[in-house]
Amino acid sequence: MNDNTPRLVSLNHVCELTSLSRTAINKFRERGNFPVEVSLGERRIAFVRAEVLAWVQDRIDARQVAA
């Protein structure tokens, strides 16, 4: 498979993928309602792109069930 899509994405990219602010994402994280970050160093984290996209899809699916 020749997939050039990064598997890990920064918090800034997560904001773009979800249309949420850093503050909102951090609130979801504090509540345990967001994919767990991957530590890349002392002051650097990333997220697994597929997990973030699955989280977004779950929000979409929940909307369809509630409708």
C-alpha positions in Angstrom: 0.0 0.0 0.0 1.4 3.4 -1.0 -0.3 5.6 1.4 1.5 8.9 2.0 -1.0 10.0 4.6 0.8 10.5 8.0 -0.3 8.0 10.7 0.5 10.5 13.4 -0.8 14.0 13.4 -0.2 17.1 15.5 -2.8 18.7 17.8 -3.0 21.6 15.3 -3.9 19.1 12.5 -6.4 17.4 14.8 -8.1 20.8 15.1 -8.3 21.0 11.4 -9.7 17.4 11.1 -12.4 18.0 13.8 -13.1 21.7 13.3 -12.6 22.1 17.1 -10.3 24.4 19.0 -7.4 23.2 21.0 -9.3 24.1 24.2 -12.3 22.0 23.1 -10.1 19.0 22.2 -8.3 19.2 25.6 -11.7 19.2 27.4 -12.7 16.1 25.6 -9.3 14.6 26.5 -9.6 15.5 30.2 -13.0 13.7 30.2 -11.6 10.6 28.5 -13.8 11.2 25.5 -11.1 11.6 22.8 -8.4 9.3 21.4 -5.3 9.0 23.6 -2.3 11.0 22.5 1.1 9.5 21.6 4.0 11.0 23.5 6.8 11.9 21.1 9.1 13.6 23.6 9.1 15.6 26.7 6.9 18.4 25.3 5.5 16.9 22.1 2.4 14.8 21.5 0.6 13.5 18.4 -2.5 11.6 17.7 -3.2 8.5 15.5 -4.9 9.9 12.5 -7.2 6.9 12.0 -8.4 7.1 15.6 -9.2 10.8 15.3 -11.1 10.1 12.0 -13.0 7.3 13.7 -13.9 9.6 16.5 -15.3 12.1 14.0 -17.3 9.3 12.3 -18.7 8.3 15.6 -20.1 11.8 16.1 -21.6 11.7 12.6 -23.1 8.2 13.3 -24.6 9.4 16.6 -26.3 12.3 14.8 -27.9 10.0 12.3 -29.2 7.7 15.1 -30.6 10.7 17.1 -32.4 12.0 14.0 
